[in-house]
Amino acid sequence: MSNLILTTEKQGVFTISLNRLDKKNALTNDMYKQLCQHFSYSEKTTSIHCVVIQGNESCFCAGNDLNDFIQCSDNDELAALEFVKVLSEFTKPLVAGVAGAVVGIGTTLLLHCDMVIAANNSKFKLPFTQLGLCPEAGSSLLLTQKIGPNKAFELMVLGNIFNAEQALNYGITNQTCQPNELLALTADVAQAIANLPVESVMTSRRLIRQANKVALSQVISDESQAFSHLVNSQECKDILAKFLNKVR
Ligand code: COA
């Protein structure tokens, strides 16, 4: 396995660190596959009581690798969609520590986390429609539940950037911190969860999330179908080609 994703396992906490910083931790198909394996491993390993997902103090994740979107064809199963399924069905406590770019799936995956710590240099963005795409990872349900349809439209259709303080007010994150405090604070939160009675924590998590279970699975399926259609449209491919020429 490449080292674009690093993991550690210590005292009941399994930590997944995105490690493609030169590309702002944009997630490739291969990285999604690795993430799926790590989540499956965490799910079935009884000594793991809490999982952390993080980047570093300057960057969390710039979303899906746009090159992969361009290259995918009608017949391709997007690894991102499998990751979303695994993430949405995960049953153990999930903690995220974010900073810098928190874009696309970098933001929507947070909606499946139980605790999110954001450094105050974080910049959140959901540029779906600017790319000719639509919301994913259940965000059309989960974000709308948090902030209502009008604000959800503003963030997911206009794609306005928002900062750590706004993310806290929207209920996407639990707390903010200085960038240099991020990794230690995230580790502390995860350790505190891991030290609690395991069955009690997992039962509580299930109860907190169960009202959404059926609706979420339907929404993810609808989003995935729409997303797969849009990502193969000529309009989307033209936008991505233009964007990549600009950022390259
Ligand atoms: N896919 C592929 N490559 C990406 C990427 C992505 N989503 N995001 C960043 N990169 C690459 C850039 O192409 C650049 O590569 P290079 O050094 O080979 O030129 C490198 O990462 C650094 O990015 P850069 O744009 O120079 O950094 P920045 O700090 O100025 O801006 C972002 C950071 C995240 C705001 C900007 O890169 C961006 O908007 N990325 C695209 C985000 C996106 O639309 N994601 C998809 C959501 S569905």
Boltz pocket constraint, residues with backbone or C-beta under 6 A from the ligand:
constraints:
  - pocket:
      binder: B
      contacts: [[A, 21], [A, 22], [A, 23], [A, 24], [A, 26], [A, 62], [A, 63], [A, 64], [A, 65], [A, 66], [A, 67], [A, 101], [A, 103], [A, 104], [A, 105], [A, 127], [A, 128], [A, 131], [A, 244], [A, 247], [A, 248]]
      max_distance: 6.0
